Amino acid sequence: MLKDVHSGEELVEMRCDHVLERHESLVTDEDKSGK
């Protein structure tokens, strides 16, 4: 049970990192098009 919860937390962190990376890539794309 504890192991499942821990892995779940890791998955959440991975998802957050993935979302942040996607957001950063979108921002850089907007900056490029803006220039």
CHARMM internal coordinates of N, CA and C (Angstrom, degrees):
IC EDIT
DIST 1 N 1 CA 1.4771
DIST 1 CA 1 C 1.5329
ANGL 1 N 1 CA 1 C 109.75
DIST 1 C 2 N 1.3289
ANGL 1 CA 1 C 2 N 115.49
DIHE 1 N 1 CA 1 C 2 N -51.65
DIST 2 N 2 CA 1.4714
ANGL 1 C 2 N 2 CA 118.46
DIHE 1 CA 1 C 2 N 2 CA -179.76
DIST 2 CA 2 C 1.5254
ANGL 2 N 2 CA 2 C 110.12
DIHE 1 C 2 N 2 CA 2 C -61.38
DIST 2 C 3 N 1.3439
ANGL 2 CA 2 C 3 N 115.96
DIHE 2 N 2 CA 2 C 3 N -38.91
DIST 3 N 3 CA 1.4659
ANGL 2 C 3 N 3 CA 119.72
DIHE 2 CA 2 C 3 N 3 CA -178.96
DIST 3 CA 3 C 1.5332
ANGL 3 N 3 CA 3 C 109.93
DIHE 2 C 3 N 3 CA 3 C -62.16
DIST 3 C 4 N 1.3464
ANGL 3 CA 3 C 4 N 115.91
DIHE 3 N 3 CA 3 C 4 N -42.29
DIST 4 N 4 CA 1.4674
ANGL 3 C 4 N 4 CA 119.85
DIHE 3 CA 3 C 4 N 4 CA 179.64
DIST 4 CA 4 C 1.5277
ANGL 4 N 4 CA 4 C 110.28
DIHE 3 C 4 N 4 CA 4 C -61.84
DIST 4 C 5 N 1.3290
ANGL 4 CA 4 C 5 N 116.48
DIHE 4 N 4 CA 4 C 5 N -42.70
DIST 5 N 5 CA 1.4688
ANGL 4 C 5 N 5 CA 120.08
DIHE 4 CA 4 C 5 N 5 CA -179.29
DIST 5 CA 5 C 1.5216
ANGL 5 N 5 CA 5 C 109.85
DIHE 4 C 5 N 5 CA 5 C -63.03
DIST 5 C 6 N 1.3450
ANGL 5 CA 5 C 6 N 116.07
DIHE 5 N 5 CA 5 C 6 N -41.87
DIST 6 N 6 CA 1.4711
ANGL 5 C 6 N 6 CA 120.09
DIHE 5 CA 5 C 6 N 6 CA -178.71
DIST 6 CA 6 C 1.5294
ANGL 6 N 6 CA 6 C 109.80
DIHE 5 C 6 N 6 CA 6 C -62.90
DIST 6 C 7 N 1.3411
ANGL 6 CA 6 C 7 N 116.22
DIHE 6 N 6 CA 6 C 7 N -46.38
DIST 7 N 7 CA 1.4605
ANGL 6 C 7 N 7 CA 119.59
DIHE 6 CA 6 C 7 N 7 CA -179.71
DIST 7 CA 7 C 1.5311
ANGL 7 N 7 CA 7 C 109.45
DIHE 6 C 7 N 7 CA 7 C -62.93
DIST 7 C 8 N 1.3207
ANGL 7 CA 7 C 8 N 116.90
DIHE 7 N 7 CA 7 C 8 N -34.93
DIST 8 N 8 CA 1.4645
ANGL 7 C 8 N 8 CA 120.24
DIHE 7 CA 7 C 8 N 8 CA 178.43
DIST 8 CA 8 C 1.5150
ANGL 8 N 8 CA 8 C 110.38
DIHE 7 C 8 N 8 CA 8 C -63.22
DIST 8 C 9 N 1.3303
ANGL 8 CA 8 C 9 N 116.20
DIHE 8 N 8 CA 8 C 9 N -42.16
DIST 9 N 9 CA 1.4640
ANGL 8 C 9 N 9 CA 119.53
DIHE 8 CA 8 C 9 N 9 CA 179.69
DIST 9 CA 9 C 1.5223
ANGL 9 N 9 CA 9 C 109.90
DIHE 8 C 9 N 9 CA 9 C -63.80
DIST 9 C 10 N 1.3405
ANGL 9 CA 9 C 10 N 116.47
DIHE 9 N 9 CA 9 C 10 N -39.64
DIST 10 N 10 CA 1.4643
ANGL 9 C 10 N 10 CA 120.13
DIHE 9 CA 9 C 10 N 10 CA 179.73
DIST 10 CA 10 C 1.5254
ANGL 10 N 10 CA 10 C 109.58
DIHE 9 C 10 N 10 CA 10 C -63.17
DIST 10 C 11 N 1.3415
ANGL 10 CA 10 C 11 N 116.48
DIHE 10 N 10 CA 10 C 11 N -40.80
DIST 11 N 11 CA 1.4620
ANGL 10 C 11 N 11 CA 120.08
DIHE 10 CA 10 C 11 N 11 CA 179.40
DIST 11 CA 11 C 1.5210
ANGL 11 N 11 CA 11 C 109.95
DIHE 10 C 11 N 11 CA 11 C -62.12
DIST 11 C 12 N 1.3267
ANGL 11 CA 11 C 12 N 116.92
DIHE 11 N 11 CA 11 C 12 N -40.29
DIST 12 N 12 CA 1.4693
ANGL 11 C 12 N 12 CA 120.73
DIHE 11 CA 11 C 12 N 12 CA -179.90
DIST 12 CA 12 C 1.5191
ANGL 12 N 12 CA 12 C 109.72
DIHE 11 C 12 N 12 CA 12 C -63.19
DIST 12 C 13 N 1.3377
ANGL 12 CA 12 C 13 N 116.44
DIHE 12 N 12 CA 12 C 13 N -43.09
DIST 13 N 13 CA 1.4675
ANGL 12 C 13 N 13 CA 119.86
DIHE 12 CA 12 C 13 N 13 CA 179.77
DIST 13 CA 13 C 1.5219
ANGL 13 N 13 CA 13 C 110.06
DIHE 12 C 13 N 13 CA 13 C -63.20
DIST 13 C 14 N 1.3414
ANGL 13 CA 13 C 14 N 116.25
DIHE 13 N 13 CA 13 C 14 N -42.00
DIST 14 N 14 CA 1.4616
ANGL 13 C 14 N 14 CA 120.15
DIHE 13 CA 13 C 14 N 14 CA 179.09
DIST 14 CA 14 C 1.5256
ANGL 14 N 14 CA 14 C 109.90
DIHE 13 C 14 N 14 CA 14 C -61.68
DIST 14 C 15 N 1.3242
ANGL 14 CA 14 C 15 N 116.74
DIHE 14 N 14 CA 14 C 15 N -41.36
DIST 15 N 15 CA 1.4726
ANGL 14 C 15 N 15 CA 120.54
DIHE 14 CA 14 C 15 N 15 CA 179.60
DIST 15 CA 15 C 1.5237
ANGL 15 N 15 CA 15 C 109.68
DIHE 14 C 15 N 15 CA 15 C -63.24
DIST 15 C 16 N 1.3317
ANGL 15 CA 15 C 16 N 116.81
DIHE 15 N 15 CA 15 C 16 N -43.44
DIST 16 N 16 CA 1.4694
ANGL 15 C 16 N 16 CA 120.44
DIHE 15 CA 15 C 16 N 16 CA -179.78
DIST 16 CA 16 C 1.5240
ANGL 16 N 16 CA 16 C 109.56
DIHE 15 C 16 N 16 CA 16 C -61.21
DIST 16 C 17 N 1.3374
ANGL 16 CA 16 C 17 N 116.61
DIHE 16 N 16 CA 16 C 17 N -44.79
DIST 17 N 17 CA 1.4624
ANGL 16 C 17 N 17 CA 119.96
DIHE 16 CA 16 C 17 N 17 CA -179.84
DIST 17 CA 17 C 1.5272
ANGL 17 N 17 CA 17 C 109.58
DIHE 16 C 17 N 17 CA 17 C -61.77
DIST 17 C 18 N 1.3335
ANGL 17 CA 17 C 18 N 117.07
DIHE 17 N 17 CA 17 C 18 N -42.61
DIST 18 N 18 CA 1.4641
ANGL 17 C 18 N 18 CA 120.91
DIHE 17 CA 17 C 18 N 18 CA -178.94
DIST 18 CA 18 C 1.5297
ANGL 18 N 18 CA 18 C 110.07
DIHE 17 C 18 N 18 CA 18 C -62.05
DIST 18 C 19 N 1.3217
ANGL 18 CA 18 C 19 N 116.49
DIHE 18 N 18 CA 18 C 19 N -42.39
DIST 19 N 19 CA 1.4711
ANGL 18 C 19 N 19 CA 120.59
DIHE 18 CA 18 C 19 N 19 CA -179.93
DIST 19 CA 19 C 1.5211
ANGL 19 N 19 CA 19 C 110.03
DIHE 18 C 19 N 19 CA 19 C -64.62
DIST 19 C 20 N 1.3262
ANGL 19 CA 19 C 20 N 116.81
DIHE 19 N 19 CA 19 C 20 N -42.20
DIST 20 N 20 CA 1.4735
ANGL 19 C 20 N 20 CA 120.25
DIHE 19 CA 19 C 20 N 20 CA -179.78
DIST 20 CA 20 C 1.5241
ANGL 20 N 20 CA 20 C 109.67
DIHE 19 C 20 N 20 CA 20 C -63.06
DIST 20 C 21 N 1.3332
ANGL 20 CA 20 C 21 N 116.85
DIHE 20 N 20 CA 20 C 21 N -43.21
DIST 21 N 21 CA 1.4626
ANGL 20 C 21 N 21 CA 120.04
DIHE 20 CA 20 C 21 N 21 CA -179.76
DIST 21 CA 21 C 1.5255
ANGL 21 N 21 CA 21 C 109.82
DIHE 20 C 21 N 21 CA 21 C -62.83
DIST 21 C 22 N 1.3267
ANGL 21 CA 21 C 22 N 116.97
DIHE 21 N 21 CA 21 C 22 N -41.90
DIST 22 N 22 CA 1.4709
ANGL 21 C 22 N 22 CA 120.76
DIHE 21 CA 21 C 22 N 22 CA 179.24
DIST 22 CA 22 C 1.5156
ANGL 22 N 22 CA 22 C 109.49
DIHE 21 C 22 N 22 CA 22 C -62.82
DIST 22 C 23 N 1.3284
ANGL 22 CA 22 C 23 N 117.35
DIHE 22 N 22 CA 22 C 23 N -43.26
DIST 23 N 23 CA 1.4668
ANGL 22 C 23 N 23 CA 121.58
DIHE 22 CA 22 C 23 N 23 CA -178.85
DIST 23 CA 23 C 1.5247
ANGL 23 N 23 CA 23 C 109.55
DIHE 22 C 23 N 23 CA 23 C -63.03
DIST 23 C 24 N 1.3293
ANGL 23 CA 23 C 24 N 117.03
DIHE 23 N 23 CA 23 C 24 N -43.78
DIST 24 N 24 CA 1.4664
ANGL 23 C 24 N 24 CA 120.53
DIHE 23 CA 23 C 24 N 24 CA -179.19
DIST 24 CA 24 C 1.5249
ANGL 24 N 24 CA 24 C 110.15
DIHE 23 C 24 N 24 CA 24 C -63.52
DIST 24 C 25 N 1.3357
ANGL 24 CA 24 C 25 N 117.12
DIHE 24 N 24 CA 24 C 25 N -42.01
DIST 25 N 25 CA 1.4637
ANGL 24 C 25 N 25 CA 120.30
DIHE 24 CA 24 C 25 N 25 CA -179.62
DIST 25 CA 25 C 1.5275
ANGL 25 N 25 CA 25 C 109.58
DIHE 24 C 25 N 25 CA 25 C -64.49
DIST 25 C 26 N 1.3328
ANGL 25 CA 25 C 26 N 117.57
DIHE 25 N 25 CA 25 C 26 N -38.50
DIST 26 N 26 CA 1.4665
ANGL 25 C 26 N 26 CA 120.75
DIHE 25 CA 25 C 26 N 26 CA 178.43
DIST 26 CA 26 C 1.5263
ANGL 26 N 26 CA 26 C 109.99
DIHE 25 C 26 N 26 CA 26 C -64.61
DIST 26 C 27 N 1.3292
ANGL 26 CA 26 C 27 N 116.64
DIHE 26 N 26 CA 26 C 27 N -40.93
DIST 27 N 27 CA 1.4666
ANGL 26 C 27 N 27 CA 120.68
DIHE 26 CA 26 C 27 N 27 CA -179.42
DIST 27 CA 27 C 1.5221
ANGL 27 N 27 CA 27 C 110.02
DIHE 26 C 27 N 27 CA 27 C -64.32
DIST 27 C 28 N 1.3285
ANGL 27 CA 27 C 28 N 117.35
DIHE 27 N 27 CA 27 C 28 N -43.30
DIST 28 N 28 CA 1.4646
ANGL 27 C 28 N 28 CA 120.19
DIHE 27 CA 27 C 28 N 28 CA -179.19
DIST 28 CA 28 C 1.5295
ANGL 28 N 28 CA 28 C 109.21
DIHE 27 C 28 N 28 CA 28 C -64.60
DIST 28 C 29 N 1.3210
ANGL 28 CA 28 C 29 N 117.50
DIHE 28 N 28 CA 28 C 29 N -38.94
DIST 29 N 29 CA 1.4654
ANGL 28 C 29 N 29 CA 120.61
DIHE 28 CA 28 C 29 N 29 CA 178.33
DIST 29 CA 29 C 1.5272
ANGL 29 N 29 CA 29 C 109.73
DIHE 28 C 29 N 29 CA 29 C -61.65
DIST 29 C 30 N 1.3270
ANGL 29 CA 29 C 30 N 117.03
DIHE 29 N 29 CA 29 C 30 N -41.91
DIST 30 N 30 CA 1.4666
ANGL 29 C 30 N 30 CA 120.39
DIHE 29 CA 29 C 30 N 30 CA -179.98
DIST 30 CA 30 C 1.5239
ANGL 30 N 30 CA 30 C 109.94
DIHE 29 C 30 N 30 CA 30 C -65.17
DIST 30 C 31 N 1.3335
ANGL 30 CA 30 C 31 N 116.84
DIHE 30 N 30 CA 30 C 31 N -40.12
DIST 31 N 31 CA 1.4641
ANGL 30 C 31 N 31 CA 120.47
DIHE 30 CA 30 C 31 N 31 CA 179.52
DIST 31 CA 31 C 1.5297
ANGL 31 N 31 CA 31 C 109.76
DIHE 30 C 31 N 31 CA 31 C -62.60
DIST 31 C 32 N 1.3325
ANGL 31 CA 31 C 32 N 117.04
DIHE 31 N 31 CA 31 C 32 N -42.60
DIST 32 N 32 CA 1.4665
ANGL 31 C 32 N 32 CA 120.61
DIHE 31 CA 31 C 32 N 32 CA -179.30
DIST 32 CA 32 C 1.5283
ANGL 32 N 32 CA 32 C 109.83
DIHE 31 C 32 N 32 CA 32 C -62.74
DIST 32 C 33 N 1.3269
ANGL 32 CA 32 C 33 N 117.11
DIHE 32 N 32 CA 32 C 33 N -46.12
DIST 33 N 33 CA 1.4665
ANGL 32 C 33 N 33 CA 120.45
DIHE 32 CA 32 C 33 N 33 CA -178.82
DIST 33 CA 33 C 1.5309
ANGL 33 N 33 CA 33 C 109.38
DIHE 32 C 33 N 33 CA 33 C -67.43
DIST 33 C 34 N 1.3355
ANGL 33 CA 33 C 34 N 116.50
DIHE 33 N 33 CA 33 C 34 N -32.37
DIST 34 N 34 CA 1.4657
ANGL 33 C 34 N 34 CA 120.20
DIHE 33 CA 33 C 34 N 34 CA -179.51
DIST 34 CA 34 C 1.5196
ANGL 34 N 34 CA 34 C 110.70
DIHE 33 C 34 N 34 CA 34 C -66.09
DIST 34 C 35 N 1.3325
ANGL 34 CA 34 C 35 N 116.56
DIHE 34 N 34 CA 34 C 35 N -37.11
DIST 35 N 35 CA 1.4622
ANGL 34 C 35 N 35 CA 120.61
DIHE 34 CA 34 C 35 N 35 CA 179.98
DIST 35 CA 35 C 1.5229
ANGL 35 N 35 CA 35 C 108.86
DIHE 34 C 35 N 35 CA 35 C -76.68
END
COOR INIT
IC SEED 1 N 1 CA 1 C
IC BUILD
